Amino acid sequence: MTPICAVTLISLALYGVGSQGTIAYAQSEMTPVSPSSPSANTATRLEEITVTAQRREESAQDVPISMRVFSAEELQDSNARRTIDLFEATPNVNFTSVDSGVAGANIFMRGVGAMVVQNVEQGVGFYIDDMYVGSPRAFNVDLLDIDRAEILRGPQGTLYGRNALGGTIHLLSTQPQDTLAADLDTEFGNYDFRKVRASANVPLVKDTLLSRFALTYTERDGTVLNRFDGHHINDLGNLGGRAQLRFLPSQNVEIDLSGDYSRDDVSRSAFGPFADIVHQRTTLAEPADEYRDVYGAMSKLTVHHPRFTATAITGFRGVTDDIQADFTPLYPTQQGLQTRQQQVSQEFRLLSPVGTRLRWVGGLFYYREQVKNSLFVALPHEGPGGLPAGYRETSYGDVEASSYAAFADVTYPLLEKLEVTAGLRFTYDEKDLDYRHVNTLGIPGVFAPAQKAKRSAAYNNWSPRFVVSYQWTDQFLTYASVSRGYKAGAFNTVVVGGPQFKFGPETGWNYEVGVKSTLFDERLMMNLAGFYFDWHNPQVSVFNGTFFTTENASSARSFGGECEVSARPFPGGDVSVGVGYADATFVHFDNFVPGKSASGRRIPFTSKFSTNAAVQYRFLLNSWVALMLHGEMAYKSSVFYDVANTLKEPGYALVNVRVGLESERWDLFLFARNLLNEPYRTIGFYWPTGPIGAPGDPRTYGVQVRLRF
């Protein structure tokens, strides 16, 4: 037990508190807390949260997996806007935007992730409503009408369609209901920030055909001064929406259809010298202009039979992302990246009926993806060696990938309180590359060799999972698990410096023990987990002096744990604390560049310590309005942005506060994010001109108004 968790437990025990579930509210977005709600003022226990982490509805406290769950009400109370807000409040999870804009996400969980930029799967699986999202450029999206978010640590390949090496993130939308209702959420703040979120629940045929619609719109001026022209950059612009249709033709059949679209326009990322950019200033001849479209559609058919539940999920998703930038005030080069990704997936899943002694889930999964990358480097002015102005080199890297998988997971109680789980997954992957690097002069090339190449590769893997859990009492569970994760190999697709395009697959064994407990009449929850991850052939992005290339390290490892506590010390008051520790290092990684070794170095993009805490209090002012006070803090210790551990981001803490009034039909809040105006960077990397970084947002504040109809 960590000291912080021990102190928290003792302090709360003195007040006679306790809890159940991971921080907890069970109300949907359409039924927010009102002054008359028992949970707002009179409830002395934290409400139980139901999750579907193991593909069946069960209490989060009964699932032998280390997880962090956000309910709809918690998302509202913290005013989480984008996916990145979830990770700031989750121990042992780091989120980095590799290009400082809205896209290009790196997610590391317990030190395990993808240290790559282009055309490589993430080490963490990302799902929206049971549908796998393949491109990391589509991860950091607006949290549009989300009912619940589940973050599962460790490999989850025997439960989900796509394999996941480090963990799984699952966003679940609020489902259409048989009630006519709507809400409107507006925010206004400094830097001319404007945000509107709206949702409407529209039953079309009572008890049979239901629909739901959601819309989000965001704009904000720049926060970073560009001394090159005196303008501010790093502005935001987003418009997105989702439509859902739910058809219930009979008591045993459910058909769900949905489509979503999001457009990020002129999101001007602010790069600059690493030491200077943290102060919200830079000097750029051409800031990075980014245009991103994220879209998708899916259908989900569920049939309930006395002996099983069958589910078929068919989905299509895509993302386009265009970025053009210069990283220096001298305008020596102009760079641009265009990415086009499209995917189709099909999953069939069978689930055992509720209440049976033997619980099982099994499925088949098919996934096909097409990715087209185009990266150019151009010289606006005459370059070195007599290169003329307008000289241009372009890499075209097109990849087609197919994946086939079968998975099963079975749980059986050997004794009244002792359960064992065994799972197995088989995955087969095929990938094809069509690569060209050309230039306008037809010369051998300056930034990379002029060449054409076609490559193919195939990979297969068996990934098991074993769990033993013991339910000592209804409020105390212990477990131990062993699971294997896998990620296929792939190809370097931009600015390849030689004939070697392919890098190999990576695998890892995760060993975990944990405790889940509810204490003091279900008014305090404390969950503990310890892990050791043995990582083989991790795929690593390495700067070769000109551009980035991906290769395999020999081995790495990570060990540590999480402690998460939530409590309701008195009616209307809620406290939560989370602490994570992850010591993630390369074991063997020699000659990542000729003559240099990274063995013993820390894995990039991973904080050794992470802590989050939230305190909230609601109380009635009169019979129709309540006062809500909410404060939260998230701390991440230092991270390195490079394999050699020379480019370091110091640890920092972000503090957010919200104060407001709540009633049955309206809410009014004042808010501040990054209240202490903590300077920090979201990314850093080496460039031929020196280290480059991009800043996090400074202090922002404003007012929020919610209306419910």
Secondary structure, 3 states (H helix, E strand, C coil): CCHHHHHHHHHHHHCCCCCCCCCCCCCCCCCCCCCCCHHHHCCCCCCCCEECCCCCCEEHHHCCCCEEEEEHHHHHHHCCCEHHHHHHCCCCEEEEECCCCCCCEEEEECCECCECCCCCCCCEEEEECCEECCCHHHCCCECCCEEEEEEEECCCCCCCCCCCCCEEEEEEECCCCCCCEEEEEEEEECCCEEEEEEEEEEEEECCCEEEEEEEEEEEECCCEEECCCCEEECCEEEEEEEEEEEEEEECCEEEEEEEEEEEEECCCECCEEHHHHCCCEECCCCCEEEEEEEEEEEEEEEEEECCEEEEEEEEEEEEEEEEEECCCCCCCCEEEEEEEEEEEEEEEEEECCCCCCCEEEEEEEEEEEEEEEEEEEECCCCCHHHCCCCCEEEEEEEEEEEEEEEEEEEEEECCCCEEEEEEEEEEEEEEEEEEEEEECCCCCCCCCCCEEEEEEEEEEEEEEEEEEEEEEECCEEEEEEEEEEEECCEECCCCCCCCCCEECCEEEEEEEEEEEEEECCCCEEEEEEEEEEEEECCEEEEECCCCEEEEECCEEEEEEEEEEEEEEEECCEEEEEEEEEEEEEEEECEEEECCEECCCCECCCCCCEEEEEEEEEEEECCCCCEEEEEEEEEEECCEECCCCCCCEECCEEEEEEEEEEECCCEEEEEEEECCCCCCCEEEEEEECCEEEEEECCCCEEEEEEEEEC
